[in-house]
């Protein structure tokens, strides 16, 4: 049974990487283009030279790099830090730091640890990192 599961491991890892990158990319497109939804309550896109603009750039470019599995470790390191910042600075307060459902920081916390996993594991065998640099991580 383990051999069968090991056989599908690269494909499942690819699926997790693509879905994570795509969902993260959508956060950036929502900030810049209000697509698929407005992140600003319908008041237009965020300003490029603002904290939200920087976040949107990281989300769009980082999401694409994660999907492709290109420069995965450094990209995931930046994105994990961005999401840790989002959780601890934007969402958490001293009273609810360990209560992500109350502080609405669940996504930020999950993204942070998923990207941290990509820092440790790399992009996997089905990635541009593997194709260009000849290594799975």
N, C-alpha and C positions, 0 to 999 in steps of 0.2 A: 504494500500500500504506500509506503514512504517513497518508493521509486516512482510511482505514478504521480504522487503529489510533487516530487522534485522535478519531474518532467514539465509540469505546468507552471512552476515557480517563476521563470522569466516572463511568461505571458501575464500572469496575475500581477507581478510587480510593475510591468508596463502599464497595465490597466489602472492600477492605483496611481501611478505617476501621471498619466494622461488626465484622469478625472480630477485629481488634485490641482494640476496645473491649469486645466480648463476652468474649473470653478473659481480659482484664484484670479485668473485673467478676467473673468466676468466682473469681479469687484472693481478692477481698474477701468474697464469699458463703461461700467455704470457711473463711475465718477467723472470720466471725461466726456462721454457721449450720451449719457443717460440711457444707455442700452445695456442690458435688457430692461432695466428699471431706473428710475431717478433716485440717486442717493442724496439729493439735495432738496427733496420735497417739491421738485418741479421748478426750481429757481435757476436752472441752467447748470452747466458743468462747473467743476471746481477750477480755481485759478491754477495755472501751471506752476507758478512760482509761489507755492504755499506748501504747508505741511501735508495737506490732502493731495496736492498736485504731485509732490514727491512720492507719496504713498501710491498714487495711481500709476506713476511711471514704473515703480518697482513691481506693482501688480501686473501690469501689462507685459513688460519686458521679462520679468521673472517668470510669469506664467508661461510665456512662450518657450523660454529656455527649459523650464521643467518639463513641459510637454515633449519637447524635442530630445530631452536628455542631453543637453549641451551645456558645458560648464556647470554641471549640476551641483557639485559640492560647494563652490564659492557662492553660487546663486542661492542655494538652499540655506547657506549660512546667513546671508543678508536677510532673506525672507523670514527665517526663524527669529532673528533678532527684531525685525520689524513687527512681527506678530507678538513677541514677548513684550515689546514696548507698548503695543496696542492693548494688550491685556493688563499689564501692571500700571500703566500711566493713564490710559483712557478709560478702561472699564472698572478696574478694581479700586476699592477704597480700603482703608484700614479695617472697616467693619465687615466687609464682604470679600476680602481677598481670596478666600478659599471657597467661595460660593459662586461659581461661574454662571449658574442658572439665574441667580438674582442680579448679578452685575452685567448680564448679557454679554459675557466674554467667552462663551463656549467656543465659537468659531475661531477666535483669535488663539485660544489655548490649544485647540486641536491642530490648527495650521502650524503653530510654533513647534509642536512635538513631531508632527509629520515631516516638516522640513528638517528638523534636527535628525530624524531617522535618515533622510536622504543625504545629509552631511556625512553620516557614519557609513552608510551602505553604498553611496554613489548612485549612478543612474541605472545600473543593471546591464545585462548583455544586449538587450534590445534598445539601444540608445545611440545617439550620435557620438557621445563620449567614447563608447566602445568601438565604434566604426573608425573614428578619426585617431584616437589615441591608443587603441588596442587593449583597453582594459575595461573591465566591468565597473570599476569604481574610480 
